[in-house]
Amino acid sequence: MIYISPTRDINKRKDKKMEKTKEVLTETKTQNKVSNVKLPEIIDLLKAGCHFGHKKSAWNPRMKQYIYEERNGIHIIDLVKTQELLESTVKSLSELCDKGNILIVGTKGQAASIVENIALEKGAFYVNKRWPGGLFTNFDTVKKSIQGLVKTEESIAKGGEDMVKKERLQAQAEIIKLNQIYKGIKFMDKLPSALIVVDSKVEKLAIKEARIAGIPIVALVDTNSNPDLIDYPIPANDDSLKSISLLMNILGEVIGESKKSEAVVALRKNHEANLAMYSKQYADEKARQAKMEEEDRERMKALREGKIAETKGTVVRVVKKDISAEIAAAEEVKKQADSKSIEDLGLSARTVKALNEGGIKTVSDLSGKTKEDLVEIKGVGEKAAADILKALK
């Protein structure tokens, strides 16, 4: 017979009760998070054309559970299920926003501008031109390219002082090219906590990389899509502008409630402000230099033409200085040099002997003598005369 302690049983019940309370609190907290996001009614979804699917011939059988009926060869999406899945997705997305930033992808024409506007306003990252291959699977390498783009933009804004003209032009062209790809993810320093996709069929590469990287996927799924690849599918028309705009704006509202999204908006504004400041500083410095150069040209022109009247406002201060001490010192140095013996000049013994025999004993005796005068002295040739003058110098 096994004895079960009553106290142990009570504690077990208490633990279960506490766990249940925690679940209720978590659920309440999640509900409070999304209370500010107004979800659309079915009539709103109808007006936006969210119910229109593709032709029956283009459907994906995995979408069968989300199709209400077929009408004139066109599949009609069940908007009741759209509404239910949208509500659950909004709750989950609200939690994902607290974990990190969100990336929105919509590269097809009618979705590109909607994606960009929502991402910029609500503080999400976005890709709306072309998916940069390896963004999730080779993020470290892509991140270096993005950081290089930011540094190059700042360098060019400062005037590209460390570049020659050709390098500056190449850098400007590179900035335009890279911004086509990386503009929306410029400050994404780590992988996003969720990926939002407009058209899951068009953005198959993004979805593939997200699945490899383990990033949750939120996507609109039309009747030609595979919902099994999506973590949070929202069955709806992914071609109509009204449908895309309605649903993406709702998801954008959820993103905008997160504090992390505010940081992204601040980063973008700060970067733009810095670029504007650097550009202004460069322009002001260039204008200042141009003004100085123009003033120099005018001054030189006036000097050449003899127009000195322009300088009448200039005050010149003349300072008198007593230089008698310097003169006396210079004369003393000269006196000492003149009194030196010719042996101190470093001449050959033969030349010194010839000079002594010619009556020249000191340096002062050589003062004023030319090469012709020295050659006339017995025993002094042209080479010796040149050596003497060099030594004197």
C-alpha positions in Angstrom: 0.0 0.0 0.0 1.4 3.4 -1.1 0.9 6.3 1.3 0.1 9.7 -0.3 0.7 12.7 1.9 -2.4 15.1 2.1 0.0 18.0 2.2 1.7 16.9 -1.0 -1.7 16.6 -2.7 -2.7 20.2 -1.5 0.6 21.6 -2.8 0.0 19.9 -6.2 -3.4 21.4 -6.4 -2.0 24.8 -5.5 0.7 24.5 -8.3 -2.0 23.7 -10.8 -4.1 26.6 -9.7 -1.1 29.0 -10.0 -0.2 27.7 -13.5 -3.8 28.3 -14.5 -3.7 31.8 -13.1 -0.5 32.6 -15.0 -2.1 31.4 -18.2 -5.2 33.7 -17.6 -2.9 36.6 -16.8 -0.8 36.0 -20.0 -3.9 35.7 -22.1 -5.3 38.9 -20.6 -2.0 40.7 -21.1 -2.0 39.7 -24.8 -5.6 40.8 -25.2 -4.7 44.2 -23.7 -1.8 44.6 -26.1 -4.0 44.3 -29.2 -7.0 46.2 -27.8 -5.9 49.4 -29.7 -5.9 47.7 -33.1 -9.3 47.8 -34.6 -9.9 44.6 -36.7 -12.1 44.9 -39.9 -15.6 43.6 -40.1 -16.5 41.2 -42.9 -18.2 44.0 -44.8 -14.9 45.9 -44.8 -13.1 42.8 -46.1 -15.8 42.5 -48.9 -15.4 46.1 -49.9 -11.7 45.7 -50.2 -12.1 42.6 -52.4 -10.3 40.3 -50.0 -12.6 37.5 -51.0 -11.6 37.2 -54.7 -9.3 34.3 -55.4 -7.7 33.0 -58.6 -9.2 30.9 -61.4 -10.0 27.3 -60.4 -7.3 26.1 -62.8 -4.6 28.0 -60.9 -5.6 26.9 -57.3 -3.5 25.1 -54.8 -5.4 22.1 -53.3 -3.9 22.9 -49.9 -6.1 26.1 -49.8 -9.3 24.0 -49.9 -10.1 24.6 -46.3 -10.1 28.4 -46.8 -12.3 28.5 -50.0 -16.0 29.3 -49.5 -17.2 28.4 -53.0 -16.5 28.5 -56.7 -18.3 31.2 -58.8 -17.9 31.6 -62.6 -14.7 29.6 -62.5 -13.2 31.9 -59.7 -12.6 30.7 -56.2 -14.2 32.8 -53.4 -12.2 32.9 -50.1 -14.1 32.3 -46.8 -13.9 35.7 -45.1 -15.1 34.3 -41.8 -11.9 32.2 -41.6 -9.9 35.3 -42.9 -11.3 37.3 -39.9 -10.5 34.5 -37.4 -7.0 34.0 -38.6 -6.3 37.7 -38.8 -7.3 38.1 -35.2 -5.1 35.3 -34.0 -2.2 36.6 -36.2 -2.5 40.1 -34.7 -2.2 38.6 -31.2 0.8 36.5 -32.1 2.5 39.4 -34.0 2.1 41.7 -31.0 4.1 39.2 -28.9 6.7 38.8 -31.7 7.2 42.6 -31.8 8.3 42.6 -28.2 11.1 40.1 -29.0 12.6 42.1 -31.9 12.1 44.1 -35.1 9.8 43.0 -38.0 10.8 42.7 -41.7 8.1 43.4 -44.3 8.6 42.0 -47.9 6.6 43.1 -50.9 8.5 43.4 -54.2 5.8 43.3 -56.8 4.7 46.6 -58.3 1.4 47.2 -56.6 2.7 46.3 -53.1 6.1 48.1 -53.1 4.9 51.6 -52.2 2.4 50.3 -49.6 5.2 48.3 -47.9 7.6 51.2 -47.9 5.1 53.7 -46.5 3.9 51.4 -43.7 7.5 50.4 -42.8 8.8 54.0 -42.6 5.8 55.2 -40.6 5.5 52.3 -38.2 9.2 51.5 -37.7 9.7 48.2 -39.5 12.4 47.1 -41.8 11.4 46.4 -45.4 12.4 45.0 -48.8 10.4 46.3 -51.8 12.7 46.1 -54.8 14.6 42.8 -54.9 15.2 40.2 -52.3 18.9 40.3 -51.2 19.9 36.7 -51.4 21.5 35.4 -48.2 19.9 38.1 -46.0 18.9 35.4 -43.4 21.3 32.5 -44.3 24.4 34.7 -44.7 23.5 37.6 -42.5 27.0 38.5 -41.2 28.3 39.1 -44.8 25.2 41.2 -45.8 25.5 43.2 -42.6 29.0 44.3 -43.5 27.8 45.5 -46.9 25.0 47.5 -45.1 27.5 49.0 -42.7 29.8 49.9 -45.6 26.9 51.6 -47.3 26.2 53.8 -44.3 29.9 54.8 -43.9 30.1 55.6 -47.6 27.0 57.8 -47.4 28.5 59.8 -44.5 31.8 60.1 -46.3 30.2 61.5 -49.5 28.0 63.8 -47.4 31.2 65.2 -45.9 32.5 65.9 -49.4 34.6 62.8 -49.9 37.7 64.6 -48.9 39.8 61.4 -48.9 38.8 60.5 -52.5 39.8 61.8 -55.9 37.1 63.0 -58.3 36.8 59.6 -60.1 36.5 57.7 -56.8 33.9 60.1 -55.5 31.7 59.6 -58.7 32.1 55.8 -58.4 31.1 55.9 -54.7 28.0 58.0 -55.5 27.0 55.4 -58.2 27.6 52.6 -55.7 25.4 54.3 -53.1 22.5 54.5 -55.6 22.9 50.9 -56.5 23.1 49.5 -52.9 20.2 51.7 -51.7 18.0 49.9 -54.3 18.7 46.7 -52.3 19.5 47.7 -48.7 17.7 51.0 -48.1 14.9 49.4 -46.1 17.2 47.3 -43.9 20.0 49.8 -43.4 20.0 49.6 -39.6 19.0 45.9 -39.1 21.8 44.7 -36.8 20.3 41.3 -36.2 17.8 38.9 -37.7 14.1 40.0 -37.3 11.7 38.3 -34.9 9.2 37.9 -37.7 8.8 38.1 -41.5 5.6 39.6 -43.1 5.1 38.7 -46.7 2.5 40.2 -49.1 2.6 37.5 -51.8 4.0 34.1 -50.6 4.3 32.8 -54.2 6.4 35.8 -55.4 8.5 35.9 -52.3 9.4 32.2 -52.2 13.1 32.9 -51.7 12.5 35.1 -48.6 10.2 32.4 -47.2 12.7 29.6 -47.9 15.5 31.5 -46.0 13.1 32.4 -43.2 12.2 28.7 -42.7 15.9 27.7 -42.7 16.7 30.5 -40.1 13.7 29.6 -38.0 12.0 33.0 -38.4 8.2 33.0 -38.0 6.3 33.9 -41.2 3.1 36.0 -41.5 1.7 36.1 -45.0 -1.3 36.8 -47.2 -2.2 33.5 -48.9 -4.3 33.6 -52.1 -6.0 30.5 -53.6 -2.8 29.7 -55.6 -0.5 29.7 -52.6 0.7 27.0 -50.2 -0.4 27.8 -46.7 1.6 25.0 -45.2 4.8 27.0 -45.6 3.4 29.9 -43.5 3.3 30.0 -39.7 0.5 32.6 -39.6 -1.5 32.5 -42.9 -4.1 35.1 -43.7 -6.3 33.9 -46.6 -7.0 36.9 -48.8 -6.6 38.4 -52.2 -2.9 39.3 -52.5 -3.2 41.2 -55.8 -5.8 43.9 -55.1 -4.4 47.2 -53.9 -7.3 47.7 -51.5 -6.9 44.2 -50.1 -3.2 44.6 -49.6 -3.5 48.1 -48.1 -6.3 47.1 -45.7 -4.5 44.0 -44.2 -1.0 45.4 -44.2 -2.1 48.6 -42.5 -3.6 46.5 -39.7 -0.4 44.6 -39.3 1.5 47.9 -39.4 -0.7 49.2 -36.5 0.4 46.3 -34.4 4.1 46.9 -35.2 3.7 50.6 -34.4 2.6 49.8 -30.8 6.0 48.2 -30.1 8.8 50.3 -28.4 11.4 48.6 -30.6 9.7 50.2 -33.7 10.2 53.6 -32.2 13.9 53.0 -32.0 14.0 52.1 -35.8 12.2 55.4 -36.6 14.6 57.3 -34.4 17.7 55.7 -36.1 16.4 56.6 -39.5 15.7 60.2 -38.6 19.1 60.6 -36.9 20.9 59.2 -39.9 19.1 61.6 -42.3 19.8 64.5 -39.9 23.5 63.6 -39.8 23.8 63.4 -43.6 22.0 66.8 -43.9 24.4 68.3 -41.3 27.5 66.9 -43.0 26.3 68.2 -46.4 25.6 71.7 -45.0 29.0 71.9 -43.3 30.8 70.8 -46.5 28.8 73.3 -48.6 29.6 76.1 -46.1 33.3 75.3 -46.1 33.4 75.2 -49.9 31.6 78.6 -50.1 34.1 80.0 -47.5 37.1 78.8 -49.5 35.6 80.1 -52.8 35.1 83.5 -51.2 38.7 83.6 -49.9 40.0 82.6 -53.4 37.9 85.3 -55.0 39.3 87.9 -52.5 42.8 86.8 -53.3 42.3 87.1 -57.0 40.8 90.6 -56.6 43.7 91.6 -54.4 46.3 90.4 -56.9 44.5 92.1 -59.7 44.5 95.4 -57.7 48.3 95.0 -57.0 49.0 94.4 -60.7 47.0 97.5 -61.8 48.6 99.6 -59.0 45.3 100.1 -57.2 46.4 100.3 -53.5 43.5 102.5 -52.4 41.6 99.4 -51.3 44.1 98.7 -48.5 43.7 102.1 -46.8 41.8 100.6 -44.0 44.7 98.3 -43.1 46.8 99.4 -40.1 50.5 98.5 -40.2 52.4 98.6 -36.9 56.1 99.2 -37.1 58.1 98.0 -34.1 61.6 99.5 -33.6 64.1 97.2 -32.1 67.6 97.9 -30.7 70.0 95.7 -32.7 73.3 97.3 -31.6 74.1 94.2 -29.5 73.5 91.9 -32.5 75.8 94.1 -34.7 78.6 94.1 -32.0 78.3 90.3 -31.8 78.6 89.9 -35.5 81.6 92.2 -35.7 83.3 90.2 -32.9 82.7 86.9 -34.9 84.2 88.5 -38.0 87.2 89.8 -36.1 87.9 86.3 -34.6 87.5 84.8 -38.1 89.9 87.3 -39.7 92.5 86.7 -37.0 92.6 83.0 -37.7 95.8 81.5 -39.0 95.7 80.1 -42.5 96.7 76.7 -41.0 93.2 76.6 -39.6 91.6 76.5 -43.1 92.5 72.9 -43.7 94.8 73.5 -46.7 97.6 71.3 -47.8 101.1 71.8 -46.2 102.5 72.8 -49.7 99.8 75.5 -50.2 100.3 76.9 -46.6 104.1 77.1 -47.2 103.6 79.0 -50.4 101.2 81.5 -48.8 103.6 82.0 -45.9 106.4 82.7 -48.3 104.1 85.1 -50.1 103.6 87.1 -46.9 100.1 85.8 -46.1 99.8 84.6 -42.5 96.2 85.1 -41.4 92.7 84.9 -43.0 92.4 88.7 -43.1 95.4 88.7 -45.4 93.4 86.8 -48.0 90.4 89.2 -47.8 89.5 90.6 -51.2 91.8 88.5 -53.2 90.6 86.9 -56.4 91.6 83.7 -58.0 93.9 85.6 -60.4 95.6 87.3 -57.4 96.3 84.0 -55.7 97.7 82.3 -58.9 100.3 85.1 -59.1 101.8 84.0 -55.7 104.7 81.7 -56.3 103.9 78.0 -55.6 100.0 78.5 -55.9 98.4 77.0 -59.0 94.8 77.2 -60.2 93.7 74.1 -58.2 95.4 75.4 -55.0 93.7 78.9 -55.6 90.3 77.2 -55.9 90.8 75.2 -52.7 91.8 78.5 -50.8 88.6 80.3 -52.0 86.5 77.3 -51.1 88.0 77.2 -47.6 87.4 80.9 -47.1 83.8 80.5 -48.2 
